[in-house]
């Protein structure tokens, strides 16, 4: 069965990213061609090989890149030209990049603090802009009120740090909360044009596994996150979820 569209995921790692990609790509679930973006070419290639084995007949291609705007622009140019994606319309974007920073405030440097924001928040900005450009290339910009269609869904994987932070997490909290506000701004600007933007709060550990910890609600499964993201992407304009809390049953909140 031919893919129903294209999904682009940045932050394609062996845990959360793997489960999301598998669900989006699997013919019995999302049936989407998936472009995987991550920094390490070797790890990315290994992940793609594993995903193709666990999701037979899926289309999964890799594009090594970091969050630098010029490198992301190049990656999107390669996505546009890739033969596996010809004739497919962009449907989903997922920004699921890791962001971790813990340091006593008086030991933090201006350089490290601003680099954290540049790489993570700037990366979210650059990815969103490139994704939005490609989305409008594929679907046009006709507003819903003028008879336009829903064009696609952009999802940001956030954490509890986007809502509140703790001692020694100044850079982490600043970055996570900034991306949350970016998502909110994009939702308010583009919803009427048929672009669904969602921000999730992943509160708890995520594993690409289906074991005892998942059964008992100690940890989330990455595929469950993927199924939730697929569900978000299937929402029609009469009801769009913007922010969603994700946690396993035993996680305290």
C-alpha positions as CSV (number, residue, x, y, z in Angstrom):
1,X,0.0,0.0,0.0
2,X,1.4,3.4,-1.0
3,X,2.2,5.8,1.9
4,X,-0.6,8.3,2.7
5,X,1.8,11.2,3.2
6,X,5.1,12.4,4.6
7,X,6.2,12.9,8.2
8,X,9.4,14.6,9.3
9,X,10.9,13.8,12.7
10,X,13.9,15.5,14.2
11,X,15.4,14.0,17.3
12,X,15.3,10.5,16.0
13,X,16.9,8.6,18.9
14,X,16.7,5.0,20.1
15,X,13.9,5.6,22.6
16,X,11.1,8.1,22.0
17,X,12.0,8.9,18.4
18,X,12.2,5.2,17.5
19,X,8.7,4.5,18.8
20,X,7.1,7.5,17.2
21,X,8.7,6.8,13.9
22,X,7.7,3.1,13.9
23,X,4.0,4.0,14.5
24,X,4.0,6.8,11.9
25,X,5.7,4.6,9.3
26,X,4.0,1.2,10.0
27,X,1.5,0.3,7.2
28,X,-1.0,-0.8,9.9
29,X,-0.8,2.5,11.8
30,X,0.2,5.8,10.2
31,X,1.4,4.4,6.8
32,X,3.4,7.5,6.3
33,X,6.8,7.9,4.6
34,X,9.1,9.1,7.4
35,X,12.2,11.4,7.2
36,X,14.4,10.9,10.2
37,X,16.7,13.7,11.3
38,X,19.4,13.5,13.9
39,X,23.0,14.5,14.5
40,X,24.9,11.2,14.4
41,X,24.9,9.5,10.9
42,X,26.0,6.1,12.2
43,X,23.3,5.9,14.9
44,X,20.7,7.3,12.5
45,X,21.5,4.6,10.0
46,X,21.3,1.9,12.6
47,X,18.0,3.2,13.8
48,X,16.6,3.2,10.3
49,X,17.7,-0.3,9.7
50,X,16.0,-1.5,12.9
51,X,12.8,0.4,12.1
52,X,12.6,-1.1,8.6
53,X,12.9,-4.6,10.1
54,X,10.2,-3.9,12.7
55,X,7.9,-2.1,10.3
56,X,8.1,-4.1,7.0
57,X,7.2,-2.3,3.8
58,X,7.6,1.0,5.4
59,X,9.5,3.9,3.8
60,X,12.1,5.4,6.2
61,X,14.9,7.7,5.0
62,X,17.6,9.4,7.0
63,X,19.0,12.9,6.9
64,X,21.9,13.6,9.3
65,X,21.8,17.2,10.7
66,X,22.0,19.2,13.8
67,X,19.7,22.2,14.6
68,X,21.9,24.8,12.9
69,X,19.6,26.7,10.5
70,X,21.9,26.3,7.4
71,X,22.2,22.5,8.0
72,X,18.4,22.2,8.5
73,X,17.8,24.1,5.3
74,X,20.1,21.6,3.5
75,X,18.3,18.7,5.0
76,X,14.9,19.9,3.9
77,X,16.3,20.5,0.4
78,X,17.4,16.8,0.3
79,X,14.0,15.8,1.6
80,X,12.3,17.7,-1.2
81,X,14.4,16.0,-3.8
82,X,14.4,12.5,-2.4
83,X,12.9,10.0,-4.8
84,X,11.1,8.1,-2.0
85,X,9.0,11.2,-1.2
86,X,8.0,12.3,-4.7
87,X,4.3,12.8,-5.0
88,X,3.7,12.7,-1.2
89,X,2.3,15.6,0.7
90,X,3.7,16.6,4.1
91,X,1.3,15.7,6.9
92,X,3.3,15.6,10.2
93,X,6.3,17.3,11.8
94,X,7.7,16.2,15.2
95,X,10.3,18.2,17.1
96,X,11.6,15.7,19.7
97,X,15.1,16.9,20.4
98,X,16.8,16.2,23.7
99,X,17.6,19.2,25.9
100,X,19.3,18.6,29.3
101,X,21.3,21.2,31.3
102,X,22.0,21.2,35.1
103,X,24.5,23.5,36.7
104,X,24.7,25.7,39.8
105,X,23.7,29.2,38.7
106,X,26.9,30.9,39.7
107,X,28.9,28.3,37.8
108,X,26.8,28.8,34.7
109,X,28.5,31.0,32.0
110,X,26.8,33.4,29.6
111,X,28.3,31.4,26.7
112,X,26.9,28.1,27.9
113,X,23.5,29.5,28.8
114,X,23.0,31.2,25.5
115,X,24.4,28.3,23.5
116,X,21.8,26.1,25.1
117,X,19.0,28.5,24.0
118,X,20.6,28.8,20.5
119,X,20.8,25.1,19.9
120,X,17.4,24.1,21.4
121,X,15.1,27.1,21.0
122,X,16.8,28.3,17.8
123,X,16.6,24.7,16.5
124,X,12.9,24.5,17.2
125,X,12.4,27.8,15.4
126,X,14.5,26.8,12.4
127,X,12.9,23.3,12.1
128,X,9.4,24.8,12.4
129,X,10.1,27.4,9.7
130,X,11.5,24.9,7.3
131,X,8.6,22.5,8.0
132,X,6.0,25.3,7.5
133,X,7.5,26.4,4.2
134,X,7.4,22.8,2.9
135,X,3.8,22.3,4.2
136,X,2.6,25.4,2.3
137,X,4.5,24.3,-0.8
138,X,2.5,21.1,-0.8
139,X,-0.9,22.4,0.3
140,X,-1.1,26.1,-0.4
141,X,-2.1,28.7,2.2
142,X,-5.9,28.8,1.7
143,X,-7.6,29.5,5.0
144,X,-10.2,27.2,6.4
145,X,-12.8,29.9,6.3
146,X,-12.2,30.2,2.5
147,X,-12.7,26.5,1.9
148,X,-9.1,25.4,2.6
149,X,-8.2,22.0,4.0
150,X,-6.4,20.9,7.1
151,X,-2.8,20.9,6.0
152,X,-0.9,19.1,8.7
153,X,0.1,18.8,12.3
154,X,3.3,20.0,14.0
155,X,4.0,18.5,17.4
156,X,6.6,19.5,19.9
157,X,7.7,17.0,22.6
158,X,8.1,19.0,25.8
159,X,8.7,18.1,29.4
160,X,7.5,19.3,32.8
161,X,10.4,21.8,32.6
162,X,8.3,23.8,30.2
163,X,5.8,24.4,33.0
164,X,8.1,24.8,36.0
165,X,11.8,24.3,36.8
166,X,14.1,23.6,39.8
167,X,17.3,24.8,41.3
168,X,20.3,24.5,38.9
169,X,18.0,24.1,35.9
170,X,18.0,27.7,34.7
171,X,19.1,27.0,31.1
172,X,16.9,23.9,30.9
173,X,13.8,25.7,32.1
174,X,14.4,28.7,29.9
175,X,14.8,26.5,26.8
176,X,11.8,24.2,27.5
177,X,9.4,27.1,28.3
178,X,10.6,29.1,25.3
179,X,9.7,26.2,22.9
180,X,6.3,25.9,24.6
181,X,5.7,29.6,23.9
182,X,6.9,29.1,20.3
183,X,4.3,26.3,19.9
184,X,1.6,28.5,21.3
185,X,2.5,31.4,19.0
186,X,2.5,29.2,15.9
187,X,-0.9,27.7,16.9
188,X,-2.4,31.1,17.2
189,X,-1.0,32.3,14.0
190,X,-1.6,29.4,11.7
191,X,-4.6,27.4,13.1
192,X,-7.0,29.4,10.9
193,X,-4.9,28.4,7.8
194,X,-5.4,24.7,8.6
195,X,-2.2,24.0,10.5
196,X,-2.6,22.1,13.8
197,X,0.2,22.8,16.3
198,X,0.4,20.8,19.5
199,X,2.8,20.8,22.5
200,X,3.0,17.8,24.8
201,X,4.3,17.6,28.3
202,X,6.1,14.2,28.7
203,X,6.1,13.7,32.5
204,X,8.0,10.5,33.2
205,X,10.4,8.1,31.6
206,X,9.9,6.8,28.1
207,X,11.4,3.5,26.8
208,X,11.1,1.8,23.4
209,X,9.8,-1.3,25.1
210,X,6.7,-3.2,26.0
211,X,7.5,-4.9,29.3
212,X,6.7,-5.0,32.9
213,X,7.4,-1.3,33.5
214,X,4.9,-0.4,30.8
215,X,2.3,-2.9,31.9
216,X,2.4,-1.6,35.5
217,X,2.5,2.0,34.5
218,X,6.0,2.8,35.8
219,X,7.3,4.0,32.4
220,X,5.7,5.1,29.1
221,X,6.3,3.1,25.9
222,X,7.6,5.1,23.0
223,X,5.0,3.4,20.7
224,X,2.2,4.7,23.0
225,X,3.6,8.2,22.4
226,X,3.7,7.5,18.7
227,X,0.0,6.4,18.8
228,X,-0.9,9.5,20.7
229,X,0.9,11.7,18.1
230,X,-0.8,9.9,15.3
231,X,-4.2,10.5,17.0
232,X,-3.4,14.2,17.3
233,X,-2.6,14.3,13.6
234,X,-6.0,12.8,12.8
235,X,-8.0,15.5,14.6
236,X,-10.2,17.6,12.3
237,X,-10.6,21.3,12.6
238,X,-13.8,21.1,14.7
239,X,-11.6,20.0,17.6
240,X,-7.8,20.5,18.0
241,X,-5.8,19.6,21.1
242,X,-3.0,22.2,21.6
243,X,-1.4,21.0,24.9
244,X,-1.4,17.5,26.3
245,X,0.0,15.9,29.5
246,X,1.6,12.5,28.9
247,X,2.6,10.3,31.9
248,X,2.5,6.7,33.0
249,X,0.0,5.7,35.6
250,X,2.4,5.6,38.5
251,X,4.1,8.9,37.8
252,X,3.4,11.4,40.6
253,X,2.0,14.8,39.6
